[in-house]
Amino acid sequence: MDLGIAGKWALVCAASKGLGKGCAQALVREGVHVVITARGDDALQTTAAELRTLNPDVQVRAVAGDITTPQGRAAALAAAPQVDILVNNAGGPPPGDFRDWDRDAWIRAIDANMLTPIELIKATVDAMANHGFGRIVNITSAAVKAPIDVLGLSNGARSGLTGFIAGLARQSRLAGRNVTINNLLPGAFDTERLRVTMQGAAAKSGMSIEAIAERRRQAVPTQRFGTVEEFGAICAFVCSVHTGYLTGQNLLVDGGAYPGTF
């Protein structure tokens, strides 16, 4: 299937590794020019070089910086002549017990996982509407649908973003101009984030990381963790010309782990 987005420009956040990298890879394969951001310059430049080998016809621009800061956002946005596709992504806050989190911990989580995506949307969405095309994908978490007790910071901040998007995506001045906004809710994917979460669970329970990982895999109907490549493919499709009638949705990508009907 031709996704119809060759030649578009995308800004992909936290794209040096993990799910963000998977999204950037899929978009580049579809002929999309990308600006990728991350805090670590070495890993970011390595990823940029890899992306260029996937499709020599696209431009790949790497901007190292903290996307949760005004300066980091300004630098990333300035690197693209326009943003047709925005993939919001940021590392989740650490697991733990809510009794140990002070106000500063909550503010950091909200800044990264709620306010930063909103600021980037605010900076790009009107131009998208003026151009008659825009795709915004927010990578949140399956924990929005089924909260995980040790991820309270993430549960709270990402749920706040979800509520905001539910209203914004349905504005006719956006949806009526072919600008869609959707959330992807990943479950257990084979990423560094998953390994950190399992390490925390292992430390809390006294079990080995291997035992925690096996128990987690067994809880997924597909009996495995997802790959960043398949997540990226889903993201690219949601960004395609074929999804103009899909907006304001929370798309759960968890191997069937969530047991509910809705």
PyMOL commands that set and color helices and strands:
alter all, ss='L'
color gray80, all
select helices_A, chain A and resi 18-29+41-54+70-78+98-100+103-131+142-144+149-168+172-175+192-205+209-218+228-238+241-243
alter helices_A, ss='H'
color red, helices_A
select strands_A, chain A and resi 9-12+33-38+60-64+85-88+134-139+179-186+250-253
alter strands_A, ss='S'
color yellow, strands_A
deselect
rebuild
show_as cartoon
